[in-house]
């Protein structure tokens, strides 16, 4: 079990680290629960985050697939989309599971963000985004997302073929759980509501965007 544990109500920052060790996106989360092995955190719609853009100013999705993992990226202040997420981030597991809700609190479905775990620092968990993901709507009929991007990431050296194979195996494991309707796809937390009066989690205001 990790020696780092966080208290309910505390803000931590989930960082997505690139293979070269630089830090890309940063997502502040309100801690709902943590036992030293699995963090449950809340990211409400509209929360300020640090996102990424290509150094030439384009959003990643605006670049041709062949360029998305070859053009340098830079961090930018941004806001989390129009939907809120509750995240289950377990240590040493190559995925986190996100429950998506409308801004009004209606449950929309699950998203399996396939990731390479890098452990915990005092300020939050570090992960490498695995590019390939799994979408699970209510009912459990799951599908892959961004298979083409994952293949491009391997060609560009952003991921290794062995890493992608392990990420895919993890996606298939979670997909099987979704088909069975077992945790985390059994209805747990689909009715989640944040504590009344909790403000949105906030990033530090330091100009270097670092959260340690």
C-alpha positions as CSV (number, residue, x, y, z in Angstrom):
1,X,0.0,0.0,0.0
2,X,1.2,3.5,-0.8
3,X,2.5,5.7,2.0
4,X,0.7,8.6,0.4
5,X,-3.0,8.9,1.3
6,X,-5.4,11.8,0.8
7,X,-8.3,13.0,2.9
8,X,-11.9,13.3,1.6
9,X,-12.5,16.9,0.6
10,X,-8.8,17.5,-0.3
11,X,-7.8,18.6,-3.8
12,X,-5.2,16.5,-5.6
13,X,-4.0,17.0,-9.2
14,X,-3.9,14.0,-11.6
15,X,-1.0,14.6,-13.9
16,X,-0.5,13.0,-17.3
17,X,3.3,12.6,-17.8
18,X,4.8,12.1,-21.3
19,X,7.3,9.3,-21.9
20,X,10.2,11.9,-21.9
21,X,9.2,12.8,-18.3
22,X,7.6,16.2,-19.1
23,X,4.2,16.9,-17.7
24,X,1.2,17.5,-20.0
25,X,-2.3,17.7,-18.8
26,X,-3.2,18.4,-15.2
27,X,-6.7,17.7,-13.8
28,X,-7.6,18.9,-10.2
29,X,-9.8,16.4,-8.4
30,X,-11.8,16.7,-5.2
31,X,-11.1,13.6,-3.1
32,X,-14.2,11.6,-2.4
33,X,-12.4,8.5,-0.9
34,X,-8.9,7.1,-0.8
35,X,-7.5,4.0,1.0
36,X,-3.9,4.3,-0.2
37,X,-4.6,2.0,-3.1
38,X,-7.6,3.4,-5.0
39,X,-8.5,7.1,-5.3
40,X,-12.0,8.2,-6.0
41,X,-12.0,11.8,-7.2
42,X,-14.5,14.3,-8.6
43,X,-13.9,16.8,-11.5
44,X,-17.0,18.9,-12.0
45,X,-17.9,20.6,-15.3
46,X,-16.2,23.9,-15.9
47,X,-13.2,23.3,-13.6
48,X,-10.0,24.9,-14.7
49,X,-7.4,22.4,-15.9
50,X,-4.1,22.5,-17.8
51,X,-4.6,21.0,-21.2
52,X,-2.3,20.6,-24.2
53,X,-2.0,22.1,-27.6
54,X,0.5,21.6,-30.4
55,X,3.3,24.1,-30.3
56,X,2.1,25.6,-33.5
57,X,-1.2,26.5,-31.9
58,X,-3.4,23.7,-33.2
59,X,-5.6,21.5,-31.1
60,X,-4.5,17.9,-31.3
61,X,-7.7,16.9,-33.1
62,X,-7.2,19.5,-35.7
63,X,-3.9,18.0,-36.8
64,X,-3.6,15.1,-39.3
65,X,-3.1,11.8,-37.5
66,X,0.5,11.5,-38.6
67,X,1.4,14.8,-36.8
68,X,-0.4,14.4,-33.5
69,X,2.5,12.6,-31.8
70,X,5.4,14.2,-33.7
71,X,4.7,18.0,-33.3
72,X,5.8,19.3,-29.9
73,X,3.1,20.0,-27.3
74,X,2.7,22.9,-24.9
75,X,0.6,23.3,-21.8
76,X,-2.4,25.7,-21.9
77,X,-4.9,26.8,-19.3
78,X,-8.3,25.4,-20.2
79,X,-11.6,24.3,-18.7
80,X,-13.0,20.8,-18.3
81,X,-15.7,20.2,-20.8
82,X,-19.5,20.4,-20.2
83,X,-19.7,17.1,-18.3
84,X,-18.5,16.2,-14.9
85,X,-16.5,13.0,-14.1
86,X,-16.1,10.8,-11.0
87,X,-12.8,8.9,-11.4
88,X,-11.6,5.6,-9.9
89,X,-7.8,5.6,-10.1
90,X,-6.3,2.4,-8.7
91,X,-2.6,2.0,-8.0
92,X,-0.6,-0.3,-10.3
93,X,-3.6,-0.8,-12.7
94,X,-3.3,0.2,-16.3
95,X,-6.6,2.1,-16.4
96,X,-8.9,4.4,-14.6
97,X,-12.7,4.3,-14.8
98,X,-14.6,7.6,-15.3
99,X,-18.3,8.0,-14.6
100,X,-19.7,10.8,-16.8
101,X,-22.5,13.1,-15.7
102,X,-24.3,16.1,-17.2
103,X,-23.7,19.4,-15.4
104,X,-27.2,18.8,-13.8
105,X,-26.1,15.4,-12.4
106,X,-27.6,12.9,-14.9
107,X,-25.5,9.8,-15.4
108,X,-24.4,9.3,-19.0
109,X,-22.0,6.3,-19.0
110,X,-18.5,5.1,-18.3
111,X,-15.2,5.8,-19.9
112,X,-12.2,3.6,-19.4
113,X,-9.1,5.7,-19.7
114,X,-6.3,3.3,-20.4
115,X,-3.1,4.5,-18.7
116,X,0.4,3.5,-17.5
117,X,0.6,4.1,-13.7
118,X,3.6,6.0,-12.4
119,X,2.7,6.0,-8.7
120,X,1.7,8.8,-6.3
121,X,3.4,12.0,-5.3
122,X,2.2,14.2,-2.4
123,X,0.1,16.3,-4.7
124,X,-1.7,13.5,-6.6
125,X,-1.4,10.5,-9.0
126,X,0.9,10.5,-12.1
127,X,-0.1,8.5,-15.2
128,X,1.0,8.2,-18.8
129,X,-2.1,8.4,-21.1
130,X,-2.4,5.2,-23.1
131,X,-4.2,6.9,-26.0
132,X,-6.4,3.8,-26.6
133,X,-9.7,4.0,-24.5
134,X,-12.9,2.1,-24.0
135,X,-16.4,3.6,-24.0
136,X,-19.2,1.9,-22.0
137,X,-22.7,3.3,-22.3
138,X,-25.4,2.2,-19.9
139,X,-26.2,-1.4,-20.7
140,X,-22.6,-2.5,-21.0
141,X,-22.1,-2.8,-24.8
142,X,-18.6,-1.4,-24.8
143,X,-16.5,-0.3,-27.7
144,X,-12.9,0.8,-28.4
145,X,-12.0,4.4,-28.9
146,X,-9.0,5.9,-30.7
147,X,-7.5,2.7,-32.1
148,X,-6.1,4.7,-35.0
149,X,-4.5,7.2,-32.7
150,X,-3.0,4.4,-30.6
151,X,-1.4,2.8,-33.7
152,X,0.0,6.3,-34.7
153,X,1.4,6.7,-31.2
154,X,3.3,3.4,-31.6
155,X,4.6,4.5,-35.0
156,X,5.8,7.8,-33.6
157,X,7.5,6.1,-30.6
158,X,5.0,7.6,-28.1
159,X,4.1,4.1,-27.0
160,X,5.8,0.8,-27.5
161,X,4.1,-2.2,-29.1
162,X,4.4,-4.1,-25.8
163,X,2.8,-1.2,-23.9
164,X,-0.1,-1.1,-26.4
165,X,-0.6,-4.8,-26.1
166,X,-0.8,-4.5,-22.3
167,X,-3.2,-1.6,-22.6
168,X,-5.4,-3.5,-25.0
169,X,-5.5,-6.5,-22.6
170,X,-6.6,-4.2,-19.8
171,X,-9.3,-2.8,-22.0
172,X,-10.5,-6.3,-22.8
173,X,-10.5,-7.1,-19.1
174,X,-12.7,-4.0,-18.3
175,X,-14.9,-4.7,-21.3
176,X,-15.6,-8.2,-19.9
177,X,-16.6,-6.7,-16.6
178,X,-18.9,-4.3,-18.4
179,X,-20.6,-7.2,-20.3
180,X,-21.1,-9.0,-17.0
181,X,-22.5,-5.9,-15.3
182,X,-20.0,-6.3,-12.4
183,X,-18.1,-3.6,-10.6
184,X,-17.3,-0.9,-11.6
185,X,-20.2,-1.3,-14.1
186,X,-22.9,-2.5,-11.7
187,X,-24.6,0.8,-11.0
188,X,-22.2,1.8,-8.2
189,X,-21.9,5.6,-8.0
190,X,-24.2,6.2,-11.0
191,X,-26.4,8.3,-8.6
192,X,-23.4,10.2,-7.1
193,X,-23.9,13.8,-6.1
194,X,-21.1,16.0,-4.7
195,X,-21.4,17.4,-1.2
196,X,-23.4,20.6,-1.2
197,X,-21.3,23.7,-1.0
198,X,-18.1,22.1,-2.2
199,X,-16.3,24.6,-4.5
200,X,-14.7,23.2,-7.7
201,X,-11.2,21.9,-7.1
202,X,-8.5,24.4,-8.1
203,X,-5.1,24.3,-9.7
204,X,-2.3,26.2,-8.0
205,X,-1.9,29.7,-9.3
206,X,1.9,29.4,-9.8
207,X,3.0,30.6,-13.2
208,X,5.1,27.4,-13.9
209,X,1.9,25.3,-13.6
210,X,3.6,22.9,-11.3
211,X,1.7,20.8,-8.7
212,X,4.1,18.7,-6.6
